Amino acid sequence: MAADPNAEIDHEGPVTPYRQLAEILRARIARGDWAEGRPIPSETRLVQEYGLARSTVRRAIALLAEDGAVWTVQGRGTYVGQPPADT
């Protein structure tokens, strides 16, 4: 069952906040909030929007990157999908 893209983080729940955030972001990607190859909101924006520590946001993004849902360019941001092939 997919996470609700409008869900809030349950700090008291059995699932860790970073996994909750990863599932919320995954649901937002699936819903089409961010197109393939387009950036997701910055870490700072996600920290503010979800009331989480930056390390928690980074951990959620890392989880999504491991799954191939996003990729990150240092100093530029995190993008939906797979990185483009080098030419």
N, CA, C and O atoms as a MOPAC input file, in Angstrom:
PM7 MOZYME 1SCF
protein

 N      0.84400 1    -1.19000 1     0.00000 1
 C      0.00000 1     0.00000 1     0.00000 1
 C      0.88600 1     1.24900 1     0.00000 1
 O      1.79000 1     1.36400 1     0.82700 1
 N      0.63900 1     2.15900 1    -0.89700 1
 C      1.45600 1     3.36300 1    -1.01500 1
 C      1.12200 1     4.35700 1     0.08500 1
 O      0.00600 1     4.40500 1     0.60100 1
 N      2.12400 1     5.14100 1     0.42000 1
 C      1.93600 1     6.18500 1     1.43200 1
 C      1.06900 1     7.30500 1     0.86200 1
 O      1.01700 1     7.52400 1    -0.34800 1
 N      0.39900 1     7.99800 1     1.75800 1
 C     -0.38900 1     9.16600 1     1.37400 1
 C      0.57700 1    10.30900 1     1.08800 1
 O      1.34300 1    10.68700 1     1.97400 1
 N      0.56800 1    10.87900 1    -0.13300 1
 C      1.48700 1    11.96500 1    -0.44700 1
 C      1.24600 1    13.21500 1     0.40200 1
 O      2.10300 1    14.09700 1     0.46300 1
 N      0.09800 1    13.29300 1     1.04800 1
 C     -0.20800 1    14.45200 1     1.89200 1
 C     -0.01200 1    14.14200 1     3.37500 1
 O     -0.36200 1    14.95700 1     4.22900 1
 N      0.53800 1    12.98600 1     3.68000 1
 C      0.69900 1    12.55600 1     5.07000 1
 C      1.68200 1    13.45300 1     5.82000 1
 O      2.52700 1    14.12500 1     5.22900 1
 N      1.53800 1    13.43700 1     7.12700 1
 C      2.47900 1    14.12700 1     7.99700 1
 C      3.31000 1    13.07800 1     8.70800 1
 O      2.91400 1    11.91700 1     8.81300 1
 N      4.46800 1    13.50100 1     9.19500 1
 C      5.36700 1    12.59300 1     9.90000 1
 C      4.79500 1    12.29800 1    11.28500 1
 O      4.44200 1    13.21400 1    12.02800 1
 N      4.70800 1    11.01300 1    11.62200 1
 C      4.26200 1    10.57700 1    12.94700 1
 C      5.50400 1    10.23200 1    13.76400 1
 O      6.06100 1     9.14100 1    13.63900 1
 N      5.92700 1    11.17500 1    14.60000 1
 C      7.16400 1    11.00100 1    15.37800 1
 C      7.03700 1     9.91400 1    16.43500 1
 O      8.04800 1     9.40700 1    16.92100 1
 N      5.82400 1     9.55200 1    16.79600 1
 C      5.59600 1     8.53600 1    17.82500 1
 C      5.30100 1     7.16500 1    17.23100 1
 O      5.16500 1     6.18700 1    17.96700 1
 N      5.20100 1     7.08600 1    15.92100 1
 C      4.82900 1     5.84100 1    15.26000 1
 C      5.96300 1     4.82600 1    15.21900 1
 O      7.10300 1     5.14100 1    15.56000 1
 N      5.64100 1     3.60100 1    14.79700 1
 C      6.63500 1     2.53800 1    14.76400 1
 C      7.63800 1     2.65700 1    13.61500 1
 O      8.71100 1     2.05700 1    13.66800 1
 N      7.29900 1     3.42300 1    12.58000 1
 C      8.19300 1     3.59200 1    11.43500 1
 C      9.04100 1     4.83800 1    11.65600 1
 O      8.52800 1     5.89300 1    12.03100 1
 N     10.34200 1     4.70600 1    11.42100 1
 C     11.25200 1     5.83200 1    11.64900 1
 C     10.87600 1     7.01200 1    10.75100 1
 O     10.38600 1     6.81400 1     9.63900 1
 N     11.10300 1     8.24200 1    11.23200 1
 C     10.74300 1     9.41900 1    10.43400 1
 C     11.39000 1     9.45200 1     9.05600 1
 O     10.75400 1     9.88000 1     8.09200 1
 N     12.63500 1     9.01000 1     8.94200 1
 C     13.26300 1     9.07600 1     7.61800 1
 C     12.58100 1     8.12200 1     6.63700 1
 O     12.45900 1     8.43500 1     5.45300 1
 N     12.13800 1     6.96400 1     7.12100 1
 C     11.42500 1     6.03300 1     6.23100 1
 C     10.04500 1     6.59200 1     5.87600 1
 O      9.58000 1     6.42800 1     4.74800 1
 N      9.39100 1     7.25100 1     6.83500 1
 C      8.09800 1     7.88100 1     6.54300 1
 C      8.27000 1     8.93800 1     5.46200 1
 O      7.49600 1     8.99300 1     4.50700 1
 N      9.30500 1     9.78800 1     5.62200 1
 C      9.53100 1    10.83700 1     4.63700 1
 C      9.84800 1    10.24200 1     3.27800 1
 O      9.34800 1    10.72500 1     2.26300 1
 N     10.66600 1     9.20800 1     3.24000 1
 C     10.99500 1     8.57000 1     1.96300 1
 C      9.73200 1     8.07600 1     1.27000 1
 O      9.58400 1     8.24400 1     0.06000 1
 N      8.82600 1     7.47100 1     2.02300 1
 C      7.58300 1     6.96600 1     1.43300 1
 C      6.67800 1     8.11000 1     0.96300 1
 O      6.02800 1     8.00100 1    -0.07700 1
 N      6.63800 1     9.19900 1     1.72500 1
 C      5.84900 1    10.37000 1     1.30900 1
 C      6.40800 1    10.94000 1     0.00900 1
 O      5.65400 1    11.23100 1    -0.91900 1
 N      7.73500 1    11.10100 1    -0.05700 1
 C      8.34800 1    11.63900 1    -1.26900 1
 C      8.13700 1    10.69400 1    -2.44600 1
 O      7.87400 1    11.14300 1    -3.56100 1
 N      8.25100 1     9.39100 1    -2.20900 1
 C      8.01600 1     8.39900 1    -3.26500 1
 C      6.57900 1     8.52700 1    -3.79400 1
 O      6.34900 1     8.44900 1    -5.00000 1
 N      5.62000 1     8.72200 1    -2.88400 1
 C      4.22000 1     8.87700 1    -3.27400 1
 C      4.01200 1    10.16500 1    -4.06800 1
 O      3.23000 1    10.19900 1    -5.01900 1
 N      4.70900 1    11.21200 1    -3.67400 1
 C      4.58500 1    12.47700 1    -4.40800 1
 C      5.17900 1    12.36000 1    -5.81200 1
 O      4.65300 1    12.93800 1    -6.76300 1
 N      6.27500 1    11.61100 1    -5.93500 1
 C      6.85700 1    11.37400 1    -7.25800 1
 C      5.86800 1    10.57300 1    -8.10600 1
 O      5.62300 1    10.91200 1    -9.26300 1
 N      5.30300 1     9.51100 1    -7.52900 1
 C      4.34200 1     8.66900 1    -8.25300 1
 C      3.11200 1     9.46500 1    -8.67800 1
 O      2.54100 1     9.22300 1    -9.74200 1
 N      2.71100 1    10.41500 1    -7.83700 1
 C      1.54800 1    11.25300 1    -8.14800 1
 C      1.85700 1    12.25500 1    -9.26200 1
 O      0.94300 1    12.80400 1    -9.87700 1
 N      3.13000 1    12.48900 1    -9.51600 1
 C      3.52000 1    13.41600 1   -10.57600 1
 C      3.81700 1    14.82100 1   -10.09800 1
 O      3.84600 1    15.75600 1   -10.89800 1
 N      4.04200 1    14.98300 1    -8.78600 1
 C      4.38500 1    16.31900 1    -8.27200 1
 C      5.66800 1    16.84000 1    -8.91300 1
 O      5.80800 1    18.04000 1    -9.15000 1
 N      6.59800 1    15.93900 1    -9.19000 1
 C      7.87000 1    16.30800 1    -9.83000 1
 C      8.10100 1    15.35700 1   -10.98900 1
 O      8.07100 1    14.13900 1   -10.81600 1
 N      8.33200 1    15.91300 1   -12.16900 1
 C      8.53200 1    15.10500 1   -13.37400 1
 C      9.92300 1    14.48500 1   -13.39200 1
 O     10.83900 1    14.95400 1   -12.71700 1
 N     10.06000 1    13.43600 1   -14.16700 1
 C     11.34900 1    12.77100 1   -14.37700 1
 C     12.39500 1    13.79800 1   -14.79900 1
 O     12.16000 1    14.60200 1   -15.70000 1
 N     13.55400 1    13.76300 1   -14.13600 1
 C     14.64100 1    14.67300 1   -14.46600 1
 C     14.52100 1    16.04900 1   -13.84400 1
 O     15.40300 1    16.88700 1   -14.03400 1
 N     13.44900 1    16.30300 1   -13.10400 1
 C     13.24300 1    17.60800 1   -12.45700 1
 C     13.61800 1    17.49700 1   -10.98200 1
 O     13.54900 1    16.41200 1   -10.40500 1
 N     14.01200 1    18.60700 1   -10.37100 1
 C     14.43100 1    18.54800 1    -8.96100 1
 C     13.25600 1    18.42800 1    -7.99100 1
 O     12.16200 1    18.93800 1    -8.23600 1
 N     13.52100 1    17.74000 1    -6.88500 1
 C     12.58700 1    17.75600 1    -5.76200 1
 C     12.95500 1    18.96100 1    -4.90800 1
 O     14.00400 1    19.56100 1    -5.14100 1
 N     12.13700 1    19.34200 1    -3.93000 1
 C     12.49200 1    20.47800 1    -3.08500 1
 C     13.83800 1    20.25900 1    -2.38600 1
 O     14.25800 1    19.12500 1    -2.16000 1
 N     14.49000 1    21.35100 1    -2.05600 1
 C     15.79500 1    21.29700 1    -1.40000 1
 C     15.69100 1    20.68400 1    -0.00700 1
 O     14.60600 1    20.60600 1     0.57000 1
 N     16.82900 1    20.25100 1     0.52100 1
 C     16.86100 1    19.72800 1     1.88800 1
 C     16.28100 1    20.74600 1     2.85800 1
 O     15.48900 1    20.39900 1     3.73500 1
 N     16.67700 1    22.00000 1     2.69700 1
 C     16.19800 1    23.05500 1     3.59500 1
 C     14.68400 1    23.15600 1     3.54500 1
 O     14.03200 1    23.28200 1     4.58200 1
 N     14.12500 1    23.10100 1     2.35000 1
 C     12.67100 1    23.18400 1     2.18800 1
 C     11.97300 1    21.99200 1     2.84900 1
 O     10.94300 1    22.15300 1     3.50500 1
 N     12.54500 1    20.79100 1     2.67000 1
 C     11.95900 1    19.59600 1     3.27200 1
 C     12.06800 1    19.63000 1     4.79600 1
 O     11.15500 1    19.18900 1     5.49400 1
 N     13.17300 1    20.14800 1     5.31100 1
 C     13.34400 1    20.31500 1     6.77000 1
 C     12.22100 1    21.19200 1     7.30200 1
 O     11.58500 1    20.86000 1     8.30300 1
 N     11.97700 1    22.31500 1     6.62800 1
 C     10.93800 1    23.25100 1     7.05700 1
 C      9.54300 1    22.66100 1     6.89400 1
 O      8.70600 1    22.78400 1     7.78800 1
 N      9.29200 1    22.02400 1     5.76200 1
 C      7.95500 1    21.50800 1     5.45100 1
 C      7.53300 1    20.37200 1     6.37800 1
 O      6.36500 1    20.27500 1     6.75600 1
 N      8.48700 1    19.51000 1     6.74500 1
 C      8.13800 1    18.33400 1     7.53400 1
 C      8.60700 1    18.40500 1     8.98900 1
 O      8.32600 1    17.49400 1     9.76800 1
 N      9.31600 1    19.47400 1     9.36700 1
 C      9.74300 1    19.64400 1    10.75400 1
 C     10.73400 1    18.58100 1    11.20400 1
 O     10.67100 1    18.09700 1    12.33400 1
 N     11.64500 1    18.22300 1    10.31400 1
 C     12.62800 1    17.18700 1    10.60600 1
 C     14.03500 1    17.77100 1    10.63800 1
 O     14.28000 1    18.86400 1    10.12800 1
 N     14.94400 1    17.03600 1    11.23700 1
 C     16.35500 1    17.42300 1    11.22300 1
 C     16.91700 1    17.21000 1     9.82000 1
 O     16.44800 1    16.34500 1     9.08000 1
 N     17.91200 1    17.99500 1     9.46600 1
 C     18.53800 1    17.86000 1     8.14600 1
 C     19.09100 1    16.44600 1     7.94500 1
 O     18.99800 1    15.89400 1     6.84900 1
 N     19.66400 1    15.86300 1     8.99500 1
 C     20.21000 1    14.50200 1     8.86900 1
 C     19.11200 1    13.49000 1     8.54200 1
 O     19.35500 1    12.52800 1     7.81400 1
 N     17.92200 1    13.69700 1     9.06700 1
 C     16.79500 1    12.80600 1     8.78400 1
 C     16.36800 1    12.94400 1     7.32700 1
 O     16.08700 1    11.94500 1     6.66400 1
 N     16.31700 1    14.17000 1     6.83200 1
 C     15.96600 1    14.41600 1     5.42400 1
 C     17.01600 1    13.78500 1     4.51900 1
 O     16.67600 1    13.15000 1     3.52100 1
 N     18.29200 1    13.95700 1     4.86200 1
 C     19.36800 1    13.37800 1     4.04600 1
 C     19.26800 1    11.85800 1     4.00300 1
 O     19.49800 1    11.23900 1     2.96400 1
 N     18.92500 1    11.26900 1     5.13200 1
 C     18.79600 1     9.81400 1     5.19600 1
 C     17.64600 1     9.33500 1     4.31200 1
 O     17.76600 1     8.30900 1     3.64200 1
 N     16.53700 1    10.06900 1     4.30700 1
 C     15.39900 1     9.72000 1     3.45100 1
 C     15.78300 1     9.81800 1     1.97700 1
 O     15.44200 1     8.93900 1     1.18600 1
 N     16.48900 1    10.87900 1     1.61000 1
 C     16.92000 1    11.06200 1     0.22100 1
 C     17.90100 1     9.96400 1    -0.17300 1
 O     17.84500 1     9.45300 1    -1.29100 1
 N     18.80300 1     9.59800 1     0.74200 1
 C     19.75500 1     8.52500 1     0.46200 1
 C     19.02900 1     7.20300 1     0.20600 1
 O     19.42500 1     6.42800 1    -0.66500 1
 N     17.97200 1     6.95400 1     0.96700 1
 C     17.18200 1     5.73600 1     0.78500 1
 C     16.53800 1     5.72700 1    -0.60400 1
 O     16.54800 1     4.70500 1    -1.29100 1
 N     15.98800 1     6.85100 1    -1.00600 1
 C     15.38800 1     6.95100 1    -2.33900 1
 C     16.44100 1     6.79200 1    -3.43300 1
 O     16.17500 1     6.18700 1    -4.47100 1
 N     17.63300 1     7.33300 1    -3.19900 1
 C     18.71500 1     7.20300 1    -4.17800 1
 C     19.14900 1     5.74600 1    -4.30600 1
 O     19.41800 1     5.27500 1    -5.41100 1
 N     19.21900 1     5.03000 1    -3.18500 1
 C     19.57200 1     3.60600 1    -3.21900 1
 C     18.56600 1     2.82100 1    -4.05000 1
 O     18.93300 1     1.86600 1    -4.73500 1
 N     17.31600 1     3.21500 1    -3.99000 1
 C     16.24900 1     2.54300 1    -4.72500 1
 C     16.15400 1     3.00400 1    -6.17900 1
 O     15.37400 1     2.44800 1    -6.95300 1
 N     16.93500 1     4.01100 1    -6.55700 1
 C     16.90900 1     4.50700 1    -7.92800 1
 C     15.77800 1     5.46700 1    -8.23500 1
 O     15.53000 1     5.78200 1    -9.39900 1
 N     15.08300 1     5.93900 1    -7.19800 1
 C     13.97000 1     6.86900 1    -7.42000 1
 C     14.45800 1     8.28600 1    -7.69200 1
 O     13.79600 1     9.05000 1    -8.39400 1
 N     15.62400 1     8.63700 1    -7.13300 1
 C     16.21200 1     9.96400 1    -7.30400 1
 C     17.72400 1     9.83500 1    -7.44400 1
 O     18.29800 1     8.78300 1    -7.16300 1
 N     18.35300 1    10.90400 1    -7.87500 1
 C     19.80900 1    10.99600 1    -7.90000 1
 C     20.19100 1    12.41800 1    -7.52800 1
 O     19.41700 1    13.34900 1    -7.74700 1
 N     21.37200 1    12.58700 1    -6.97300 1
 C     21.79200 1    13.88500 1    -6.43800 1
 C     23.03900 1    14.38300 1    -7.15000 1
 O     23.95100 1    13.61200 1    -7.45000 1
 N     23.06400 1    15.67900 1    -7.41500 1
 C     24.24000 1    16.35700 1    -7.94200 1
 C     24.69000 1    17.31600 1    -6.85700 1
 O     23.96200 1    18.24100 1    -6.49700 1
 N     25.88900 1    17.09800 1    -6.33600 1
 C     26.37700 1    17.92600 1    -5.24000 1
 C     26.37300 1    19.40400 1    -5.64500 1
 O     26.88200 1    19.78300 1    -6.70000 1
 N     25.78800 1    20.21300 1    -4.78100 1
 C     25.71400 1    21.64100 1    -5.02300 1
 C     24.58300 1    22.07500 1    -5.94700 1
 O     24.36100 1    23.27200 1    -6.13300 1
 N     23.86500 1    21.11700 1    -6.52800 1
 C     22.79000 1    21.44400 1    -7.46100 1
 C     21.42700 1    20.98700 1    -6.98100 1
 O     20.44000 1    21.70300 1    -7.15400 1
 N     21.35100 1    19.79300 1    -6.37400 1
 C     20.06400 1    19.31600 1    -5.89100 1
 C     19.85500 1    17.84400 1    -6.16600 1
 O     20.75200 1    17.13300 1    -6.62000 1
 N     18.63200 1    17.40900 1    -5.87400 1
 C     18.24000 1    16.01500 1    -6.04500 1
 C     17.14400 1    15.96600 1    -7.10300 1
 O     16.19200 1    16.74600 1    -7.07400 1
 N     17.30200 1    15.03200 1    -8.03800 1
 C     16.43900 1    14.96100 1    -9.20400 1
 C     15.70700 1    13.62300 1    -9.25900 1
 O     16.20700 1    12.60900 1    -8.77200 1
 N     14.52700 1    13.63400 1    -9.85200 1
 C     13.70500 1    12.43900 1    -9.98100 1
 C     14.26600 1    11.53400 1   -11.07900 1
 O     14.66800 1    12.00600 1   -12.14200 1
 N     14.28800 1    10.23700 1   -10.80600 1
 C     14.66900 1     9.24600 1   -11.80900 1
 C     16.14100 1     8.91400 1   -11.76200 1
 O     16.82300 1     9.13700 1   -10.76300 1
 N     16.61000 1     8.37400 1   -12.86900 1
 C     17.99900 1     7.95200 1   -13.01900 1
 C     18.83200 1     9.07800 1   -13.63000 1
 O     18.32000 1     9.86600 1   -14.42500 1
 N     20.12300 1     9.15700 1   -13.25900 1
 C     20.96900 1    10.19300 1   -13.87400 1
 C     21.14000 1     9.93400 1   -15.36700 1
 O     21.14200 1     8.78400 1   -15.80800 1
 N     21.28300 1    10.99400 1   -16.13200 1
 C     21.48600 1    10.79200 1   -17.57000 1
 C     22.82600 1    10.11200 1   -17.81200 1
 O     23.77700 1    10.30600 1   -17.05400 1
 N     22.89500 1     9.31200 1   -18.87700 1
 C     24.15000 1     8.63900 1   -19.22500 1
 C     25.15500 1     9.67100 1   -19.71000 1
 O     24.80300 1    10.62000 1   -20.41200 1
 N     26.40100 1     9.47400 1   -19.32900 1
 C     27.46000 1    10.37700 1   -19.82000 1
 C     27.62800 1    10.18400 1   -21.31000 1
 O     27.57100 1     9.06800 1   -21.82700 1
 N     27.83500 1    11.29800 1   -21.98300 1
 C     28.00500 1    11.20700 1   -23.44300 1
 C     29.45100 1    11.30600 1   -23.81300 1
 O     29.79100 1    11.25100 1   -24.99400 1

